[in-house]
Amino acid sequence: MKQLTNLTVTPKPGHLFENWQQAENWLTRMSLDGFEIYPNGSFNYEQVPKTLTGGFHLQSFPILTPLLYNDQKRLMHIFGDWNTVEQFYGGTDADFLVDTMVHQLNMAQDLGAPYAVFHPMDCDMDNIITQDFPWQYQDTIKACATLLNQALAKSHFNGWLLLENMWWNKSFRLDNRNQYDELRLAINYDKCGICFDTGHLMATQPQLSNEPEAIKFIENRLHKLDLYSEIITVHLNSSLLSQNYEPWEPDESDKAPFWQQFDHALKHINQLDPHQPFVQTNLSHLIDSISPDFVVHELSQCELVNWQNNIKHQILLMNISEPEQSGQAA
């Protein structure tokens, strides 16, 4: 099993490293096997060292269907004008989405990444708080498969395509086994699997109040799903809602400009999905039962020392020995 951490690439290595040599030295000191690369924007990826690429995360398009289906009415309802559409997506039509995904899949292949992660999801600004989205899970599957199938057919990517669970209703939440089976059948690609995100599954259950309770819930859900063999990568982080959680409520009577809405939505999302470390519970049984090829310590990166200490602590929690069972009665 290889242990990685996430890194946004611009092509500069994140916001905490000045250059790739510094990033490589830090990786060595941390005894990690590489970075899961998340590209931000278009750049010459030959600047990214292949030796440091442990995995790859494809760009997310959370508001997927309006542009994928070239739905001009919905695009104008959400964004207000074409300039904002282009600022948000990077382009103004479905071909741009497909071309972006082809470029990123090729980037993953050329960097030697063994896998690429994709978020099968769709949401909108009007229902982001209630998650009462006016479509069905099958609509999300159809849209995501449409994008992936077109991009995969045009790319030379041949690694694992990993589907990551999210917390949005009507998206890939791993609520039941059929959610994966239906999604898998819709994608025309042989090497599919799961990137299992612990924090995202926790975010589907806001009543969870502590880590032991959360781990018990995760283990019970995974046992019920019986998808251990499909999980190639684990994104390891904790999402327990704070007591100060205050969701933003959009005011429909006076609709704010898109970027103001988006800023509020990001704050809401960061509360639901804070990418905090596990700090107090044994993770060894969970990791052993999944037996993934990769564990990504996908944690918040506000400050370097805090980030590396959180990773080190999670590694310790993964390596705690299970107590031996006595063969004698007490």
Disulfide bonds with the S-S distance in Angstrom:
none
